């Protein structure tokens, strides 16, 4: 039985995410995936996987979501209230 690593290779992460290795490399280059370069290869620590799969929303994203919710409530607030009563 092989010892369990605390990291994934680019190929392993690409397989898990169902994307190409090139897409993983691009995300690493853009800083969307934290990785450590070991020689010519990159490794991704398993402890960083939650950040990769559930990234935190940026402040701009939060502001955009809030604005969208306010717009929907303004336009459809009465309808939503009536639906809630049913």
N, C-alpha and C positions, 0 to 999 in steps of 0.2 A: 504494500500500500504506500503510495507516494505521499510525502508530507504536504500539508495544505499550505499554499502560499497566501500571504496577506495582500497580494496584488494581482492584477489582471494584465495581460498583454493587450496591445492594440487590437489584435485579431479576436481575442476572447471578448473584449468589450464590443467590438463591431458585431460579432455574432449575437450577443445578448441584445443589443439595440436594433438588430436587423438593418444595419446600415453598412456601407462599405468601409474598408480600412481607411481609404482616402478621406471619407467624411469624418472619421474619428480624428485623423491627423489634422484636418482643417479646423475642427472644434478645439483641438489642443492649441493650434497656432493662434486661434482667436481668443484663447483664454477661457473658453466655455467649459473645458474639461481640464482639471488639474492633473498634470502628469509629471513624472520625473524622468529625465533622460539618463539612461545608463548605457554608456558607449554610444552605439548607433541606434539603440532601441529606446522606446518609451515604456514606462510601466504606470499603471493607474492603481493607486491604493484602494482597497475595498472599502476602507473607512470613508472615502470620498464619494462613494456611489450615491448616497442620498442627495448630495448636492447636484449630481449629474441628472438624476431622474426626477427630482422635485426641486428645481431651482427656486430661490426666493424671488418674489416679484420685485422689480425695481420700483422706485418711487413714481416714475412716469407711468408704469403699468397700473399701479394702484390708483393714481389720479385719473387715468383714462377709464378704469372700471367704475370708479365713483361717479364720474361725469355721465357715463352710460346708464348707470342705475338711476341717477337723478332725472335724466331725460325720460327714461321709461316710466318712472313714477309720475312725472309731470304729465306725460301724454296719456298714460293708461291707468293712473292711480285709482280712479273711481271704478273702472272695470275690474281691476285686481281686487279691490275691496268687496265688490259684489260677488265675485267668484269665490272669495274667501268665506262668504256667508253661506254658500251652498253646501 
